[in-house]
Amino acid sequence: MTTSNGFARHRPDALTRQSWLWGRDNRGAMLRVIGKCDEKATRIENRIGELLVNTYLYLNAQIHGGLDGLQYRLRAPKPTELSYGHQGEKLPTSLPETVQALCDDQAMAAGMGMDFACHFAQIKAGEMSRNDAAEDQNDFQRPEYSLRF
Protein backbone atom coordinates (compact mmCIF):
# COMPACT_ATOMS: atom_id res chain seq x y z
CA MET A 1 0.00 0.00 0.00
CA THR A 2 1.18 3.45 -0.67
CA THR A 3 0.40 7.11 -0.15
CA SER A 4 -1.28 9.58 -2.48
CA ASN A 5 2.14 11.14 -3.02
CA GLY A 6 3.58 7.80 -4.16
CA PHE A 7 1.73 8.01 -7.46
CA ALA A 8 3.29 11.30 -8.58
CA ARG A 9 5.85 9.42 -10.68
CA HIS A 10 3.20 7.47 -12.59
CA ARG A 11 3.43 9.01 -16.02
CA PRO A 12 4.60 7.61 -19.36
CA ASP A 13 8.30 6.76 -19.65
CA ALA A 14 9.12 7.83 -16.07
CA LEU A 15 11.36 4.84 -15.17
CA THR A 16 8.73 3.51 -12.81
CA ARG A 17 6.78 0.27 -12.73
CA GLN A 18 3.63 0.32 -14.82
CA SER A 19 2.46 -3.25 -15.44
CA TRP A 20 2.23 -6.65 -13.77
CA LEU A 21 5.31 -7.79 -15.70
CA TRP A 22 8.91 -8.72 -15.20
CA GLY A 23 11.84 -7.99 -17.42
CA ARG A 24 15.59 -8.13 -17.66
CA ASP A 25 17.09 -4.79 -16.62
CA ASN A 26 13.71 -3.17 -17.34
CA ARG A 27 12.78 -0.24 -15.08
CA GLY A 28 9.18 -0.18 -16.29
CA ALA A 29 8.47 -3.72 -15.10
CA MET A 30 7.28 -4.62 -11.62
CA LEU A 31 10.12 -7.13 -11.18
CA ARG A 32 13.49 -6.32 -12.70
CA VAL A 33 16.06 -9.09 -13.13
CA ILE A 34 19.55 -7.64 -13.20
CA GLY A 35 22.33 -9.86 -14.52
CA LYS A 36 22.31 -13.23 -16.25
CA CYS A 37 21.06 -16.46 -14.73
CA ASP A 38 24.53 -17.97 -14.67
CA GLU A 39 26.16 -15.01 -12.87
CA LYS A 40 26.65 -14.97 -9.11
CA ALA A 41 25.71 -11.29 -8.88
CA THR A 42 22.29 -11.75 -10.51
CA ARG A 43 19.46 -10.33 -8.44
CA ILE A 44 15.76 -9.53 -8.61
CA GLU A 45 14.68 -5.98 -7.85
CA ASN A 46 11.08 -5.73 -6.68
CA ARG A 47 9.90 -2.28 -7.81
CA ILE A 48 6.30 -2.40 -6.61
CA GLY A 49 6.82 -0.50 -3.34
CA GLU A 50 7.65 3.14 -2.68
CA LEU A 51 9.60 4.96 0.02
CA LEU A 52 6.71 5.69 2.39
CA VAL A 53 5.20 2.22 2.23
CA ASN A 54 4.65 0.42 5.52
CA THR A 55 7.35 -2.25 5.48
CA TYR A 56 5.28 -4.80 7.40
CA LEU A 57 2.26 -4.45 5.11
CA TYR A 58 4.51 -4.50 2.05
CA LEU A 59 6.18 -7.76 3.08
CA ASN A 60 2.82 -9.24 4.11
CA ALA A 61 1.40 -8.49 0.66
CA GLN A 62 4.47 -9.94 -1.07
CA ILE A 63 4.29 -13.16 0.96
CA HIS A 64 0.55 -13.66 0.49
CA GLY A 65 0.74 -12.83 -3.21
CA GLY A 66 3.53 -15.39 -3.61
CA LEU A 67 1.66 -18.04 -1.62
CA ASP A 68 -1.45 -17.49 -3.73
CA GLY A 69 0.62 -17.94 -6.89
CA LEU A 70 2.11 -21.15 -5.53
CA GLN A 71 -1.25 -22.51 -4.42
CA TYR A 72 -2.78 -22.00 -7.87
CA ARG A 73 0.46 -22.92 -9.69
CA LEU A 74 0.48 -19.66 -11.60
CA ARG A 75 3.15 -19.37 -14.27
CA ALA A 76 5.12 -16.21 -14.87
CA PRO A 77 4.64 -14.65 -18.29
CA LYS A 78 7.55 -14.25 -20.67
CA PRO A 79 9.78 -11.29 -19.78
CA THR A 80 8.85 -8.02 -21.39
CA GLU A 81 11.31 -6.62 -23.88
CA LEU A 82 9.69 -3.21 -24.19
CA SER A 83 11.42 -0.45 -22.28
CA TYR A 84 8.39 0.39 -20.15
CA GLY A 85 6.32 -2.78 -20.30
CA HIS A 86 3.36 -1.28 -22.14
CA GLN A 87 1.78 -4.69 -22.52
CA GLY A 88 0.19 -6.66 -19.72
CA GLU A 89 -2.28 -5.64 -17.05
CA LYS A 90 -1.57 -2.14 -15.76
CA LEU A 91 -0.82 -1.53 -12.09
CA PRO A 92 -3.10 0.92 -10.25
CA THR A 93 -2.08 4.53 -10.90
CA SER A 94 -3.80 6.22 -7.96
CA LEU A 95 -4.48 5.61 -4.29
CA PRO A 96 -8.23 5.03 -4.87
CA GLU A 97 -7.43 2.42 -7.55
CA THR A 98 -4.98 0.71 -5.20
CA VAL A 99 -7.43 0.56 -2.31
CA GLN A 100 -10.11 -0.80 -4.66
CA ALA A 101 -7.66 -3.45 -5.93
CA LEU A 102 -7.04 -4.56 -2.32
CA CYS A 103 -10.76 -4.79 -1.62
CA ASP A 104 -11.35 -6.74 -4.85
CA ASP A 105 -8.52 -9.23 -4.28
CA GLN A 106 -9.99 -11.90 -2.02
CA ALA A 107 -6.67 -13.73 -1.53
CA MET A 108 -4.86 -10.56 -0.45
CA ALA A 109 -7.67 -9.36 1.81
CA ALA A 110 -7.93 -12.82 3.38
CA GLY A 111 -4.15 -12.98 3.85
CA MET A 112 -4.16 -9.66 5.68
CA GLY A 113 -7.40 -10.51 7.46
CA MET A 114 -10.76 -9.27 6.23
CA ASP A 115 -11.27 -7.04 9.29
CA PHE A 116 -7.86 -5.47 8.81
CA ALA A 117 -8.37 -4.97 5.06
CA CYS A 118 -11.71 -3.20 5.66
CA HIS A 119 -10.25 -1.02 8.43
CA PHE A 120 -7.21 -0.19 6.32
CA ALA A 121 -9.46 0.79 3.39
CA GLN A 122 -11.36 3.16 5.73
CA ILE A 123 -8.11 4.76 6.90
CA LYS A 124 -7.00 5.28 3.31
CA ALA A 125 -10.44 6.67 2.40
CA GLY A 126 -9.95 9.32 5.11
CA GLU A 127 -6.51 10.11 3.73
CA MET A 128 -7.96 10.47 0.21
CA SER A 129 -10.72 12.77 1.50
CA ARG A 130 -8.21 15.02 3.26
CA ASN A 131 -6.01 15.05 0.16
CA ASP A 132 -8.94 15.93 -2.14
CA ALA A 133 -10.14 18.68 0.22
CA ALA A 134 -6.73 20.37 0.41
CA GLU A 135 -6.33 23.56 -1.57
CA ASP A 136 -2.70 22.68 -2.26
CA GLN A 137 -1.80 18.98 -2.48
CA ASN A 138 1.80 19.64 -1.42
CA ASP A 139 0.67 21.58 1.65
CA PHE A 140 -1.43 18.57 2.63
CA GLN A 141 1.16 15.91 1.88
CA ARG A 142 4.16 17.41 3.68
CA PRO A 143 2.68 17.41 7.19
CA GLU A 144 0.50 14.33 6.54
CA TYR A 145 3.43 12.10 5.66
CA SER A 146 6.50 13.74 7.17
CA LEU A 147 5.05 13.70 10.69
CA ARG A 148 4.02 10.04 10.43
CA PHE A 149 7.04 8.65 8.66
C-alpha positions in Angstrom: 0.0 0.0 0.0 1.2 3.5 -0.7 0.4 7.1 -0.1 -1.3 9.6 -2.5 2.1 11.1 -3.0 3.6 7.8 -4.2 1.7 8.0 -7.5 3.3 11.3 -8.6 5.9 9.4 -10.7 3.2 7.5 -12.6 3.4 9.0 -16.0 4.6 7.6 -19.4 8.3 6.8 -19.7 9.1 7.8 -16.1 11.4 4.8 -15.2 8.7 3.5 -12.8 6.8 0.3 -12.7 3.6 0.3 -14.8 2.5 -3.3 -15.4 2.2 -6.7 -13.8 5.3 -7.8 -15.7 8.9 -8.7 -15.2 11.8 -8.0 -17.4 15.6 -8.1 -17.7 17.1 -4.8 -16.6 13.7 -3.2 -17.3 12.8 -0.2 -15.1 9.2 -0.2 -16.3 8.5 -3.7 -15.1 7.3 -4.6 -11.6 10.1 -7.1 -11.2 13.5 -6.3 -12.7 16.1 -9.1 -13.1 19.6 -7.6 -13.2 22.3 -9.9 -14.5 22.3 -13.2 -16.2 21.1 -16.5 -14.7 24.5 -18.0 -14.7 26.2 -15.0 -12.9 26.7 -15.0 -9.1 25.7 -11.3 -8.9 22.3 -11.7 -10.5 19.5 -10.3 -8.4 15.8 -9.5 -8.6 14.7 -6.0 -7.9 11.1 -5.7 -6.7 9.9 -2.3 -7.8 6.3 -2.4 -6.6 6.8 -0.5 -3.3 7.7 3.1 -2.7 9.6 5.0 0.0 6.7 5.7 2.4 5.2 2.2 2.2 4.6 0.4 5.5 7.4 -2.3 5.5 5.3 -4.8 7.4 2.3 -4.5 5.1 4.5 -4.5 2.0 6.2 -7.8 3.1 2.8 -9.2 4.1 1.4 -8.5 0.7 4.5 -9.9 -1.1 4.3 -13.2 1.0 0.5 -13.7 0.5 0.7 -12.8 -3.2 3.5 -15.4 -3.6 1.7 -18.0 -1.6 -1.5 -17.5 -3.7 0.6 -17.9 -6.9 2.1 -21.2 -5.5 -1.3 -22.5 -4.4 -2.8 -22.0 -7.9 0.5 -22.9 -9.7 0.5 -19.7 -11.6 3.2 -19.4 -14.3 5.1 -16.2 -14.9 4.6 -14.6 -18.3 7.6 -14.2 -20.7 9.8 -11.3 -19.8 8.8 -8.0 -21.4 11.3 -6.6 -23.9 9.7 -3.2 -24.2 11.4 -0.4 -22.3 8.4 0.4 -20.2 6.3 -2.8 -20.3 3.4 -1.3 -22.1 1.8 -4.7 -22.5 0.2 -6.7 -19.7 -2.3 -5.6 -17.0 -1.6 -2.1 -15.8 -0.8 -1.5 -12.1 -3.1 0.9 -10.3 -2.1 4.5 -10.9 -3.8 6.2 -8.0 -4.5 5.6 -4.3 -8.2 5.0 -4.9 -7.4 2.4 -7.6 -5.0 0.7 -5.2 -7.4 0.6 -2.3 -10.1 -0.8 -4.7 -7.7 -3.5 -5.9 -7.0 -4.6 -2.3 -10.8 -4.8 -1.6 -11.3 -6.7 -4.9 -8.5 -9.2 -4.3 -10.0 -11.9 -2.0 -6.7 -13.7 -1.5 -4.9 -10.6 -0.5 -7.7 -9.4 1.8 -7.9 -12.8 3.4 -4.2 -13.0 3.8 -4.2 -9.7 5.7 -7.4 -10.5 7.5 -10.8 -9.3 6.2 -11.3 -7.0 9.3 -7.9 -5.5 8.8 -8.4 -5.0 5.1 -11.7 -3.2 5.7 -10.3 -1.0 8.4 -7.2 -0.2 6.3 -9.5 0.8 3.4 -11.4 3.2 5.7 -8.1 4.8 6.9 -7.0 5.3 3.3 -10.4 6.7 2.4 -10.0 9.3 5.1 -6.5 10.1 3.7 -8.0 10.5 0.2 -10.7 12.8 1.5 -8.2 15.0 3.3 -6.0 15.1 0.2 -8.9 15.9 -2.1 -10.1 18.7 0.2 -6.7 20.4 0.4 -6.3 23.6 -1.6 -2.7 22.7 -2.3 -1.8 19.0 -2.5 1.8 19.6 -1.4 0.7 21.6 1.6 -1.4 18.6 2.6 1.2 15.9 1.9 4.2 17.4 3.7 2.7 17.4 7.2 0.5 14.3 6.5 3.4 12.1 5.7 6.5 13.7 7.2 5.1 13.7 10.7 4.0 10.0 10.4 7.0 8.6 8.7 
